[in-house]
Amino acid sequence: MGAIVKEQSICTSMDAKTRLQRVEALETIKNKALEKAERGEDSLEVRDFVTSAKKELAYELPDEDAFRKAMNATLAYKAKKG
């Protein structure tokens, strides 16, 4: 487990420009979803919009920090399980 924690501290975080772009994109998604809800669109349609928009964002601006954390958690689980 010490190696996993050490690996996380060595990894560089997402640069500020990319993080800002992700935050702005998420704000845009939120605002569009709120507009759809205010117009009375079905909640399922709004949820589908948000899900697909976030998926598209993940392809355009991947969050490598989240990927590394998930990978480290998976490896720690597999190591613990044997």
CYANA upper distance limits for C-alpha pairs under 8 A (distance plus 0.5 A):
  1 MET  CA      5 VAL  CA      7.01
  1 MET  CA     76 ALA  CA      7.20
  2 GLY  CA      6 LYS  CA      6.58
  3 ALA  CA      7 GLU  CA      6.49
  4 ILE  CA      8 GLN  CA      6.85
  4 ILE  CA     72 ASN  CA      6.77
  4 ILE  CA     76 ALA  CA      7.92
  5 VAL  CA      9 SER  CA      6.97
  6 LYS  CA     10 ILE  CA      6.86
  7 GLU  CA     11 CYS  CA      6.84
  8 GLN  CA     68 ARG  CA      8.10
  8 GLN  CA     69 LYS  CA      7.97
 13 SER  CA     64 GLU  CA      8.33
 13 SER  CA     65 ASP  CA      6.61
 14 MET  CA     18 THR  CA      7.08
 14 MET  CA     19 ARG  CA      6.80
 14 MET  CA     63 ASP  CA      7.68
 14 MET  CA     64 GLU  CA      7.34
 14 MET  CA     65 ASP  CA      7.10
 15 ASP  CA     19 ARG  CA      6.77
 16 ALA  CA     20 LEU  CA      6.51
 17 LYS  CA     21 GLN  CA      6.74
 18 THR  CA     22 ARG  CA      6.73
 18 THR  CA     61 LEU  CA      7.65
 19 ARG  CA     23 VAL  CA      6.70
 20 LEU  CA     24 GLU  CA      6.61
 21 GLN  CA     25 ALA  CA      6.59
 22 ARG  CA     26 LEU  CA      6.58
 22 ARG  CA     57 LEU  CA      8.11
 22 ARG  CA     61 LEU  CA      7.31
 23 VAL  CA     27 GLU  CA      6.65
 24 GLU  CA     28 THR  CA      6.73
 25 ALA  CA     29 ILE  CA      6.72
 25 ALA  CA     57 LEU  CA      8.02
 26 LEU  CA     30 LYS  CA      6.63
 26 LEU  CA     54 LYS  CA      8.07
 27 GLU  CA     31 ASN  CA      6.63
 28 THR  CA     32 LYS  CA      6.63
 29 ILE  CA     33 ALA  CA      6.60
 29 ILE  CA     50 VAL  CA      7.02
 29 ILE  CA     53 ALA  CA      7.33
 29 ILE  CA     54 LYS  CA      8.29
 30 LYS  CA     34 LEU  CA      6.67
 30 LYS  CA     50 VAL  CA      8.15
 31 ASN  CA     35 GLU  CA      6.70
 32 LYS  CA     36 LYS  CA      6.71
 33 ALA  CA     37 ALA  CA      6.70
 33 ALA  CA     46 VAL  CA      6.34
 33 ALA  CA     47 ARG  CA      8.48
 33 ALA  CA     49 PHE  CA      7.77
 33 ALA  CA     50 VAL  CA      7.20
 34 LEU  CA     38 GLU  CA      6.58
 35 GLU  CA     39 ARG  CA      6.68
 36 LYS  CA     40 GLY  CA      7.04
 36 LYS  CA     41 GLU  CA      6.08
 36 LYS  CA     46 VAL  CA      7.00
 37 ALA  CA     41 GLU  CA      5.90
 37 ALA  CA     42 ASP  CA      7.82
 37 ALA  CA     43 SER  CA      7.49
 37 ALA  CA     46 VAL  CA      7.24
 41 GLU  CA     45 GLU  CA      7.24
 41 GLU  CA     46 VAL  CA      7.39
 42 ASP  CA     46 VAL  CA      6.97
 43 SER  CA     47 ARG  CA      6.60
 44 LEU  CA     48 ASP  CA      6.56
 45 GLU  CA     49 PHE  CA      6.63
 46 VAL  CA     50 VAL  CA      6.79
 47 ARG  CA     51 THR  CA      6.59
 48 ASP  CA     52 SER  CA      6.57
 49 PHE  CA     53 ALA  CA      6.46
 50 VAL  CA     54 LYS  CA      6.54
 51 THR  CA     55 LYS  CA      6.68
 52 SER  CA     56 GLU  CA      6.65
 53 ALA  CA     57 LEU  CA      6.66
 54 LYS  CA     58 ALA  CA      6.64
 55 LYS  CA     59 TYR  CA      7.09
 56 GLU  CA     60 GLU  CA      6.82
 57 LEU  CA     61 LEU  CA      6.23
 57 LEU  CA     62 PRO  CA      7.82
 58 ALA  CA     62 PRO  CA      5.18
 58 ALA  CA     63 ASP  CA      7.45
 63 ASP  CA     67 PHE  CA      7.00
 64 GLU  CA     68 ARG  CA      6.63
 65 ASP  CA     69 LYS  CA      6.73
 66 ALA  CA     70 ALA  CA      6.65
 67 PHE  CA     71 MET  CA      6.55
 68 ARG  CA     72 ASN  CA      6.52
 69 LYS  CA     73 ALA  CA      6.60
 70 ALA  CA     74 THR  CA      6.65
 71 MET  CA     75 LEU  CA      6.65
 72 ASN  CA     76 ALA  CA      6.52
 73 ALA  CA     77 TYR  CA      6.62
 74 THR  CA     78 LYS  CA      6.67
 75 LEU  CA     79 ALA  CA      6.54
 76 ALA  CA     80 LYS  CA      6.55
 77 TYR  CA     81 LYS  CA      6.50
 78 LYS  CA     82 GLY  CA      6.67
